[in-house]
Amino acid sequence: MSRWSRRSRASGWLAVTAVAVVLVAACGGNGSDGSDGGGDGSGGSSDDGAAGPPAPDGEPVRGGNLTVQIPQDPGSLDSVVSGNVSTTVVTYHVFESLFQTDVNNKPTPVLAESYDLSDDGLTWTFTVRDGISFSDGTPMTADDVAASLEYWLEYSSYADSLGTIVTELSAPDERTVVMELESPFHVVNLIASSPGSRVVKADTARSSDASGFGKDDVIGTGPYKLESWTPDEIVLVRNDEYQPPTGEVSGYAGAHEVYLDSLTFKVVPDADAVVNGLKTGLWDVAQPTEDNYDMLKAESGIEVLTRANANINAMYLNHNPESVMSDPRARDALNLLLDKQAIMEAIGGSPDLTIASGALAMEGSDLYSDAGEAEYRAHDPERAKELFAEAGVQEGDTIKFVTTGEFPQFREWAVLAQDQLRQIGIESTIEAYDFGTMLDKLQDPTSWDVCPLFDLGLPPVPQFSDQVDGLNAANYQSDEMDALLLEYNAAATDEDVRSALDKIQALAWQDKASIVLYQSKPFVAFSDKVRGYDGYALYFADVWLSE
């Protein structure tokens, strides 16, 4: 039996600095019948023919290895403490959550059999599926689920907004988990979209802290299990203990059939090497940069799929007092200076992949709002120069950009911003590090002013958006924003939800935890020998290779 109370834990929630780069997120309202409403897709098919099955695949073939390029070594395979995109991609194949999203991004039971929500919206009761085992053969029980949720709530930055209102979490029997809240919250949506909510063994969850668990504890219930992990390669093999849920295969949900013997994830950060390896067959699936889209689309033997989600590309600003960006006039100045359209056209690649929008979520999703669009469109370098001067930034002063070389577009945005700053007499420096070192640098408020990153375009709740919440290390704080988020959580009607969302996004643009540059649609390129892949995220449970 597991029983946990927030009041019995150490006060203060530990938030892990991580970039909210996730490949899929669920949107929609709550329902006590187990059928949360879903928003528009972050993967799967779309009306414009973006993502979807490339061609009739024929009879599946069992066996073989699929090699997938990833941009960086995960550093950790614990999604609670790591926001690394490679961690997310790999661990979706090893672990499962109570709920995961289908191709329409609707939260769907996976390890949960069902759930119930009390009339007051404060008590969630989850029934766990029977007969599930971890890859080492140990049966999974509600105690494992409850312990995993406790660990997620305490140490994941993604769960902060929920963790502060959970009053009690318990597993009264082997198949039941009960979560009690102080105020209503879209719990199922957040569980389905947060990589850190995945279930690990109870002993692993209870013995882990903010540093995460090691590779010996990478034991889950998913379709694959960890075989080996070296600095440039991770190998997963089929998990013979895997028991998929019932239902039609859709996204991360449904009765997946595992055909491949293994998945090999190759760490390849260099953009040219990614393309060359795809052309020569060194890897079967890759994530090239946007400027290679048109070329690969025309390449024989290679399939290209854009997905129906979008990345929110932004400059994140340091609100700590040690940074010039703590002055709202400096933030307004940078927003007015940046020629977002020019940056999008220079870096974004094909028009198929770019959207000129300052919204915190994709158009068509439940969280979309056009509030603040005038701020996004504003461009006035002369006024920007005046505001910088009022904020104490004079000609010859230096603004510090910190980024990672593992995503080349981040540095390219910084270089274009640097040129625009230079045109009004302000110097800047750009320091690029590996992803982990960059996160460490962000912890030092004196070492940076601006950090180019991207965020997911389909946040399950507004708190999940870094445009609303800011980077943990950036120290963005707003009582007004906190009150608006509570207003959103308590909204009883669609009209109330829409009103709260408009106010949240308007305030986000006023305060500028970040400055959105544009939205971009990710794409995947893969060998035409890869079958059964519909472009939904980088998930390969049902994929097979033609002979």
Secondary structure, 3 states (H helix, E strand, C coil): CEEEEHHHCCCCCCCCCCCCCCCCCCCCCCCCCCCCCCCCCCCCECCCCCECCCCCCCCCCCCCEEEEEECCCCCCCCCCCCCCHHHHHHHCCCCCCCEEECCCCCEEECCEEEEEECCCCCEEEEEECCCCECCCCCECCHHHHHHHHHHHHHHCHHHHHHHCCEEEEEEEECCEEEEEECCCCCHHHHHHHCHHHCCCCHHHHHHCCCCCCCHHHCCCCCCEEEEEEECCEEEEEECCCCCCCCCCCECCECCCCCCCCEEEEEECCCHHHHHHHHHHCCCCEECCCHHHHHHHHCCCCEEEEECCCCEEEEEEECCCCCCHHHCHHHHHHHHHHCCHHHHHHHHCCCHHHEECCCCCCCCCCCCCCCCCHHHHHCCCHHHHHHHHHHCCCCCCCEEEEEEECCCHHHHHHHHHHHHHHHCCCCEEEEEEECHHHHHHHHCCCCCCCEEEEEEECCCCCHHHCHHHHCCHHHCCCCHHHHHHHHHHHHCCCHHHHHHHHHHHHHHHHHHCCEEEEEEECCEEEEECCEECCCCCCCCCCCCEECC
